[in-house]
Amino acid sequence: MLGAARKSATHLQALDKIKEWTCERFKLPAEAAILVSEIACALPGCPPLETVVAFWTLDETRHHFKLFKPAMAVVEQDIPYAWLMKSLAVPEGFSDDCC
């Protein structure tokens, strides 16, 4: 049942809205690559579903952040502030299982 819910039109709209908010918040160009995923986590203390956002700027720097809730529960205020963009950059050589 969970798989069907994740592919519903409502779920896809939630992912699109998160992309839109990320683009607006960080003033990204329309052609910027933005990936939004909902992942399951089975580790102790981890929420059952979390939303992961990765995006690239024009200089090809990858940035990412996690929201510790399902995509359908994310609201615009959950997107990090624009002034945090530099801290969201992924350093070269960094390896992370999420994105």
N, CA, C and O atoms as a GROMACS GRO file, in nm:
protein
  396
    1MET      N    1   0.082  -0.119   0.000
    1MET     CA    2   0.000   0.000   0.000
    1MET      C    3   0.086   0.126   0.000
    1MET      O    4   0.053   0.223  -0.067
    2LEU      N    5   0.197   0.124   0.074
    2LEU     CA    6   0.282   0.242   0.081
    2LEU      C    7   0.337   0.278  -0.056
    2LEU      O    8   0.344   0.396  -0.090
    3GLY      N    9   0.374   0.179  -0.136
    3GLY     CA   10   0.425   0.204  -0.270
    3GLY      C   11   0.324   0.277  -0.356
    3GLY      O   12   0.360   0.367  -0.432
    4ALA      N   13   0.197   0.240  -0.345
    4ALA     CA   14   0.091   0.305  -0.423
    4ALA      C   15   0.073   0.450  -0.378
    4ALA      O   16   0.053   0.539  -0.460
    5ALA      N   17   0.080   0.473  -0.248
    5ALA     CA   18   0.064   0.609  -0.196
    5ALA      C   19   0.178   0.699  -0.242
    5ALA      O   20   0.158   0.818  -0.267
    6ARG      N   21   0.297   0.643  -0.253
    6ARG     CA   22   0.414   0.722  -0.292
    6ARG      C   23   0.407   0.762  -0.438
    6ARG      O   24   0.475   0.857  -0.478
    7LYS      N   25   0.327   0.694  -0.520
    7LYS     CA   26   0.318   0.725  -0.661
    7LYS      C   27   0.190   0.801  -0.694
    7LYS      O   28   0.162   0.828  -0.811
    8SER      N   29   0.113   0.835  -0.594
    8SER     CA   30  -0.014   0.904  -0.618
    8SER      C   31   0.012   1.045  -0.671
    8SER      O   32   0.121   1.100  -0.655
    9ALA      N   33  -0.089   1.101  -0.734
    9ALA     CA   34  -0.079   1.238  -0.785
    9ALA      C   35  -0.050   1.336  -0.672
    9ALA      O   36   0.025   1.432  -0.691
   10THR      N   37  -0.110   1.314  -0.557
   10THR     CA   38  -0.088   1.402  -0.442
   10THR      C   39   0.057   1.398  -0.396
   10THR      O   40   0.116   1.501  -0.364
   11HIS      N   41   0.114   1.278  -0.395
   11HIS     CA   42   0.254   1.263  -0.354
   11HIS      C   43   0.346   1.332  -0.454
   11HIS      O   44   0.439   1.402  -0.415
   12LEU      N   45   0.322   1.311  -0.582
   12LEU     CA   46   0.403   1.375  -0.686
   12LEU      C   47   0.391   1.528  -0.680
   12LEU      O   48   0.489   1.599  -0.704
   13GLN      N   49   0.272   1.578  -0.650
   13GLN     CA   50   0.253   1.722  -0.634
   13GLN      C   51   0.334   1.775  -0.516
   13GLN      O   52   0.391   1.884  -0.523
   14ALA      N   53   0.340   1.697  -0.408
   14ALA     CA   54   0.418   1.738  -0.291
   14ALA      C   55   0.567   1.748  -0.327
   14ALA      O   56   0.634   1.843  -0.288
   15LEU      N   57   0.618   1.649  -0.402
   15LEU     CA   58   0.758   1.653  -0.444
   15LEU      C   59   0.784   1.774  -0.535
   15LEU      O   60   0.886   1.841  -0.521
   16ASP      N   61   0.691   1.801  -0.626
   16ASP     CA   62   0.706   1.917  -0.715
   16ASP      C   63   0.704   2.048  -0.637
   16ASP      O   64   0.779   2.140  -0.669
   17LYS      N   65   0.620   2.056  -0.536
   17LYS     CA   66   0.611   2.178  -0.455
   17LYS      C   67   0.743   2.201  -0.381
   17LYS      O   68   0.790   2.315  -0.372
   18ILE      N   69   0.803   2.096  -0.328
   18ILE     CA   70   0.931   2.107  -0.258
   18ILE      C   71   1.039   2.155  -0.354
   18ILE      O   72   1.122   2.238  -0.318
   19LYS      N   73   1.038   2.104  -0.477
   19LYS     CA   74   1.132   2.151  -0.580
   19LYS      C   75   1.112   2.300  -0.605
   19LYS      O   76   1.209   2.377  -0.611
   20GLU      N   77   0.987   2.340  -0.621
   20GLU     CA   78   0.955   2.480  -0.646
   20GLU      C   79   1.003   2.570  -0.532
   20GLU      O   80   1.065   2.673  -0.556
   21TRP      N   81   0.974   2.530  -0.409
   21TRP     CA   82   1.016   2.609  -0.293
   21TRP      C   83   1.169   2.618  -0.285
   21TRP      O   84   1.224   2.724  -0.252
   22THR      N   85   1.237   2.508  -0.314
   22THR     CA   86   1.384   2.507  -0.312
   22THR      C   87   1.439   2.602  -0.417
   22THR      O   88   1.531   2.679  -0.389
   23CYS      N   89   1.383   2.597  -0.536
   23CYS     CA   90   1.427   2.686  -0.644
   23CYS      C   91   1.407   2.833  -0.605
   23CYS      O   92   1.496   2.915  -0.626
   24GLU      N   93   1.292   2.864  -0.550
   24GLU     CA   94   1.262   3.002  -0.508
   24GLU      C   95   1.352   3.046  -0.394
   24GLU      O   96   1.408   3.156  -0.396
   25ARG      N   97   1.365   2.960  -0.293
   25ARG     CA   98   1.440   2.998  -0.173
   25ARG      C   99   1.586   3.029  -0.205
   25ARG      O  100   1.642   3.126  -0.153
   26PHE      N  101   1.647   2.946  -0.290
   26PHE     CA  102   1.789   2.963  -0.320
   26PHE      C  103   1.814   3.038  -0.451
   26PHE      O  104   1.927   3.045  -0.499
   27LYS      N  105   1.706   3.093  -0.507
   27LYS     CA  106   1.716   3.173  -0.630
   27LYS      C  107   1.792   3.098  -0.740
   27LYS      O  108   1.884   3.151  -0.802
   28LEU      N  109   1.750   2.974  -0.761
   28LEU     CA  110   1.813   2.890  -0.862
   28LEU      C  111   1.750   2.917  -0.998
   28LEU      O  112   1.631   2.950  -1.005
   29PRO      N  113   1.826   2.904  -1.106
   29PRO     CA  114   1.768   2.922  -1.238
   29PRO      C  115   1.671   2.806  -1.269
   29PRO      O  116   1.680   2.699  -1.210
   30ALA      N  117   1.580   2.831  -1.361
   30ALA     CA  118   1.479   2.731  -1.395
   30ALA      C  119   1.540   2.599  -1.441
   30ALA      O  120   1.482   2.492  -1.421
   31GLU      N  121   1.658   2.606  -1.503
   31GLU     CA  122   1.721   2.484  -1.554
   31GLU      C  123   1.807   2.411  -1.449
   31GLU      O  124   1.869   2.310  -1.481
   32ALA      N  125   1.810   2.460  -1.327
   32ALA     CA  126   1.891   2.397  -1.222
   32ALA      C  127   1.838   2.256  -1.194
   32ALA      O  128   1.718   2.232  -1.195
   33ALA      N  129   1.930   2.164  -1.170
   33ALA     CA  130   1.893   2.027  -1.135
   33ALA      C  131   1.857   2.023  -0.986
   33ALA      O  132   1.939   2.057  -0.900
   34ILE      N  133   1.736   1.981  -0.958
   34ILE     CA  134   1.688   1.967  -0.821
   34ILE      C  135   1.623   1.831  -0.809
   34ILE      O  136   1.531   1.798  -0.883
   35LEU      N  137   1.672   1.751  -0.716
   35LEU     CA  138   1.617   1.617  -0.692
   35LEU      C  139   1.553   1.612  -0.554
   35LEU      O  140   1.614   1.654  -0.456
   36VAL      N  141   1.432   1.562  -0.548
   36VAL     CA  142   1.362   1.547  -0.421
   36VAL      C  143   1.322   1.401  -0.409
   36VAL      O  144   1.258   1.346  -0.499
   37SER      N  145   1.360   1.338  -0.299
   37SER     CA  146   1.329   1.197  -0.276
   37SER      C  147   1.276   1.178  -0.136
   37SER      O  148   1.312   1.250  -0.043
   38GLU      N  149   1.192   1.079  -0.122
   38GLU     CA  150   1.145   1.038   0.009
   38GLU      C  151   1.208   0.902   0.035
   38GLU      O  152   1.193   0.810  -0.046
   39ILE      N  153   1.278   0.889   0.145
   39ILE     CA  154   1.346   0.762   0.174
   39ILE      C  155   1.301   0.707   0.310
   39ILE      O  156   1.266   0.782   0.401
   40ALA      N  157   1.304   0.577   0.318
   40ALA     CA  158   1.270   0.509   0.443
   40ALA      C  159   1.398   0.490   0.523
   40ALA      O  160   1.506   0.466   0.467
   41CYS      N  161   1.386   0.501   0.653
   41CYS     CA  162   1.501   0.483   0.740
   41CYS      C  163   1.464   0.385   0.851
   41CYS      O  164   1.364   0.403   0.920
   42ALA      N  165   1.543   0.282   0.867
   42ALA     CA  166   1.516   0.181   0.969
   42ALA      C  167   1.609   0.193   1.090
   42ALA      O  168   1.602   0.112   1.182
   43LEU      N  169   1.696   0.294   1.090
   43LEU     CA  170   1.789   0.311   1.202
   43LEU      C  171   1.716   0.361   1.327
   43LEU      O  172   1.621   0.438   1.315
   44PRO      N  173   1.758   0.318   1.446
   44PRO     CA  174   1.694   0.366   1.569
   44PRO      C  175   1.703   0.519   1.580
   44PRO      O  176   1.808   0.578   1.555
   45GLY      N  177   1.593   0.580   1.617
   45GLY     CA  178   1.589   0.725   1.634
   45GLY      C  179   1.565   0.802   1.506
   45GLY      O  180   1.548   0.924   1.509
   46CYS      N  181   1.563   0.734   1.396
   46CYS     CA  182   1.542   0.796   1.265
   46CYS      C  183   1.392   0.794   1.234
   46CYS      O  184   1.326   0.694   1.264
   47PRO      N  185   1.338   0.900   1.175
   47PRO     CA  186   1.196   0.895   1.139
   47PRO      C  187   1.174   0.788   1.032
   47PRO      O  188   1.264   0.761   0.953
   48PRO      N  189   1.057   0.728   1.028
   48PRO     CA  190   1.033   0.621   0.930
   48PRO      C  191   1.049   0.669   0.784
   48PRO      O  192   1.098   0.594   0.699
   49LEU      N  193   1.009   0.792   0.756
   49LEU     CA  194   1.025   0.850   0.623
   49LEU      C  195   1.086   0.988   0.637
   49LEU      O  196   1.047   1.067   0.724
   50GLU      N  197   1.183   1.018   0.552
   50GLU     CA  198   1.242   1.152   0.550
   50GLU      C  199   1.255   1.196   0.404
   50GLU      O  200   1.262   1.115   0.313
   51THR      N  201   1.257   1.326   0.386
   51THR     CA  202   1.265   1.384   0.253
   51THR      C  203   1.404   1.440   0.234
   51THR      O  204   1.454   1.516   0.316
   52VAL      N  205   1.468   1.402   0.124
   52VAL     CA  206   1.604   1.446   0.093
   52VAL      C  207   1.599   1.531  -0.032
   52VAL      O  208   1.538   1.494  -0.132
   53VAL      N  209   1.665   1.646  -0.026
   53VAL     CA  210   1.670   1.738  -0.140
   53VAL      C  211   1.816   1.760  -0.178
   53VAL      O  212   1.900   1.789  -0.092
   54ALA      N  213   1.846   1.745  -0.305
   54ALA     CA  214   1.980   1.775  -0.358
   54ALA      C  215   1.962   1.869  -0.476
   54ALA      O  216   1.870   1.854  -0.556
   55PHE      N  217   2.051   1.967  -0.486
   55PHE     CA  218   2.047   2.058  -0.600
   55PHE      C  219   2.187   2.102  -0.637
   55PHE      O  220   2.278   2.101  -0.554
   56TRP      N  221   2.202   2.142  -0.761
   56TRP     CA  222   2.331   2.187  -0.813
   56TRP      C  223   2.318   2.331  -0.858
   56TRP      O  224   2.218   2.370  -0.918
   57THR      N  225   2.421   2.411  -0.829
   57THR     CA  226   2.424   2.549  -0.875
   57THR      C  227   2.498   2.554  -1.008
   57THR      O  228   2.555   2.454  -1.052
   58LEU      N  229   2.497   2.670  -1.072
   58LEU     CA  230   2.558   2.685  -1.204
   58LEU      C  231   2.708   2.652  -1.204
   58LEU      O  232   2.762   2.611  -1.307
   59ASP      N  233   2.774   2.670  -1.090
   59ASP     CA  234   2.916   2.635  -1.083
   59ASP      C  235   2.938   2.487  -1.054
   59ASP      O  236   3.049   2.445  -1.022
   60GLU      N  237   2.830   2.407  -1.066
   60GLU     CA  238   2.831   2.261  -1.049
   60GLU      C  239   2.858   2.216  -0.905
   60GLU      O  240   2.899   2.102  -0.883
   61THR      N  241   2.834   2.304  -0.810
   61THR     CA  242   2.846   2.266  -0.669
   61THR      C  243   2.717   2.195  -0.628
   61THR      O  244   2.607   2.245  -0.652
   62ARG      N  245   2.733   2.079  -0.567
   62ARG     CA  246   2.617   2.004  -0.517
   62ARG      C  247   2.586   2.048  -0.375
   62ARG      O  248   2.677   2.066  -0.293
   63HIS      N  249   2.460   2.066  -0.346
   63HIS     CA  250   2.411   2.100  -0.213
   63HIS      C  251   2.305   1.996  -0.176
   63HIS      O  252   2.239   1.940  -0.263
   64HIS      N  253   2.289   1.972  -0.047
   64HIS     CA  254   2.179   1.885  -0.006
   64HIS      C  255   2.137   1.912   0.138
   64HIS      O  256   2.213   1.966   0.219
   65PHE      N  257   2.013   1.874   0.165
   65PHE     CA  258   1.960   1.882   0.301
   65PHE      C  259   1.852   1.777   0.318
   65PHE      O  260   1.795   1.729   0.220
   66LYS      N  261   1.825   1.741   0.443
   66LYS     CA  262   1.721   1.644   0.477
   66LYS      C  263   1.613   1.713   0.559
   66LYS      O  264   1.640   1.802   0.639
   67LEU      N  265   1.492   1.670   0.537
   67LEU     CA  266   1.378   1.714   0.617
   67LEU      C  267   1.324   1.587   0.683
   67LEU      O  268   1.288   1.492   0.613
   68PHE      N  269   1.318   1.585   0.812
   68PHE     CA  270   1.287   1.462   0.884
   68PHE      C  271   1.137   1.439   0.896
   68PHE      O  272   1.082   1.425   1.006
   69LYS      N  273   1.073   1.435   0.779
   69LYS     CA  274   0.930   1.408   0.770
   69LYS      C  275   0.898   1.365   0.627
   69LYS      O  276   0.977   1.391   0.536
   70PRO      N  277   0.784   1.300   0.607
   70PRO     CA  278   0.746   1.261   0.471
   70PRO      C  279   0.722   1.384   0.383
   70PRO      O  280   0.690   1.492   0.434
   71ALA      N  281   0.738   1.368   0.255
   71ALA     CA  282   0.724   1.480   0.161
   71ALA      C  283   0.588   1.547   0.173
   71ALA      O  284   0.578   1.670   0.162
   72MET      N  285   0.484   1.470   0.194
   72MET     CA  286   0.350   1.529   0.200
   72MET      C  287   0.328   1.612   0.326
   72MET      O  288   0.230   1.686   0.334
   73ALA      N  289   0.417   1.602   0.424
   73ALA     CA  290   0.406   1.681   0.546
   73ALA      C  291   0.495   1.805   0.543
   73ALA      O  292   0.487   1.890   0.632
   74VAL      N  293   0.579   1.818   0.441
   74VAL     CA  294   0.672   1.931   0.430
   74VAL      C  295   0.593   2.058   0.393
   74VAL      O  296   0.505   2.055   0.307
   75VAL      N  297   0.628   2.167   0.460
   75VAL     CA  298   0.571   2.299   0.428
   75VAL      C  299   0.686   2.391   0.388
   75VAL      O  300   0.802   2.362   0.415
   76GLU      N  301   0.653   2.500   0.325
   76GLU     CA  302   0.756   2.592   0.273
   76GLU      C  303   0.852   2.638   0.382
   76GLU      O  304   0.971   2.657   0.354
   77GLN      N  305   0.804   2.656   0.503
   77GLN     CA  306   0.889   2.702   0.612
   77GLN      C  307   0.994   2.599   0.653
   77GLN      O  308   1.088   2.632   0.725
   78ASP      N  309   0.980   2.475   0.609
   78ASP     CA  310   1.079   2.371   0.639
   78ASP      C  311   1.205   2.382   0.553
   78ASP      O  312   1.309   2.328   0.590
   79ILE      N  313   1.197   2.452   0.441
   79ILE     CA  314   1.312   2.467   0.352
   79ILE      C  315   1.413   2.558   0.422
   79ILE      O  316   1.374   2.664   0.471
   80PRO      N  317   1.541   2.521   0.428
   80PRO     CA  318   1.642   2.605   0.496
   80PRO      C  319   1.647   2.748   0.439
   80PRO      O  320   1.614   2.772   0.323
   81TYR      N  321   1.688   2.839   0.523
   81TYR     CA  322   1.704   2.978   0.481
   81TYR      C  323   1.812   2.990   0.374
   81TYR      O  324   1.908   2.913   0.373
   82ALA      N  325   1.794   3.085   0.284
   82ALA     CA  326   1.888   3.106   0.174
   82ALA      C  327   2.029   3.132   0.225
   82ALA      O  328   2.126   3.092   0.161
   83TRP      N  329   2.043   3.201   0.340
   83TRP     CA  330   2.177   3.233   0.389
   83TRP      C  331   2.253   3.109   0.436
   83TRP      O  332   2.372   3.117   0.466
   84LEU      N  333   2.186   2.996   0.444
   84LEU     CA  334   2.254   2.872   0.481
   84LEU      C  335   2.308   2.795   0.359
   84LEU      O  336   2.370   2.690   0.375
   85MET      N  337   2.285   2.848   0.239
   85MET     CA  338   2.322   2.775   0.117
   85MET      C  339   2.467   2.729   0.118
   85MET      O  340   2.496   2.616   0.080
   86LYS      N  341   2.557   2.814   0.159
   86LYS     CA  342   2.699   2.778   0.158
   86LYS      C  343   2.726   2.658   0.249
   86LYS      O  344   2.811   2.575   0.218
   87SER      N  345   2.655   2.650   0.360
   87SER     CA  346   2.676   2.538   0.453
   87SER      C  347   2.612   2.408   0.402
   87SER      O  348   2.642   2.300   0.454
   88LEU      N  349   2.525   2.418   0.303
   88LEU     CA  350   2.462   2.300   0.245
   88LEU      C  351   2.545   2.239   0.132
   88LEU      O  352   2.512   2.132   0.081
   89ALA      N  353   2.653   2.308   0.094
   89ALA     CA  354   2.740   2.259  -0.014
   89ALA      C  355   2.810   2.131   0.030
   89ALA      O  356   2.854   2.119   0.145
   90VAL      N  357   2.819   2.038  -0.061
   90VAL     CA  358   2.883   1.910  -0.033
   90VAL      C  359   3.030   1.921  -0.073
   90VAL      O  360   3.061   1.946  -0.189
   91PRO      N  361   3.122   1.904   0.022
   91PRO     CA  362   3.265   1.913  -0.011
   91PRO      C  363   3.309   1.804  -0.108
   91PRO      O  364   3.254   1.694  -0.108
   92GLU      N  365   3.406   1.835  -0.189
   92GLU     CA  366   3.461   1.736  -0.283
   92GLU      C  367   3.509   1.614  -0.208
   92GLU      O  368   3.573   1.626  -0.103
   93GLY      N  369   3.479   1.497  -0.261
   93GLY     CA  370   3.522   1.374  -0.199
   93GLY      C  371   3.430   1.323  -0.089
   93GLY      O  372   3.451   1.213  -0.037
   94PHE      N  373   3.329   1.401  -0.053
   94PHE     CA  374   3.235   1.361   0.051
   94PHE      C  375   3.146   1.249   0.000
   94PHE      O  376   3.096   1.254  -0.112
   95SER      N  377   3.125   1.147   0.082
   95SER     CA  378   3.040   1.036   0.043
   95SER      C  379   2.926   1.025   0.144
   95SER      O  380   2.948   1.024   0.265
   96ASP      N  381   2.805   1.016   0.091
   96ASP     CA  382   2.688   1.004   0.175
   96ASP      C  383   2.593   0.905   0.108
   96ASP      O  384   2.576   0.908  -0.013
   97ASP      N  385   2.532   0.820   0.186
   97ASP     CA  386   2.442   0.720   0.130
   97ASP      C  387   2.310   0.778   0.079
   97ASP      O  388   2.237   0.713   0.005
   98CYS      N  389   2.281   0.902   0.119
   98CYS     CA  390   2.146   0.953   0.088
   98CYS      C  391   2.132   1.003  -0.054
   98CYS      O  392   2.030   0.976  -0.118
   99CYS      N  393   2.232   1.078  -0.109
   99CYS     CA  394   2.208   1.142  -0.241
   99CYS      C  395   2.337   1.177  -0.310
   99CYS      O  396   2.335   1.231  -0.420
   0.00000   0.00000   0.00000
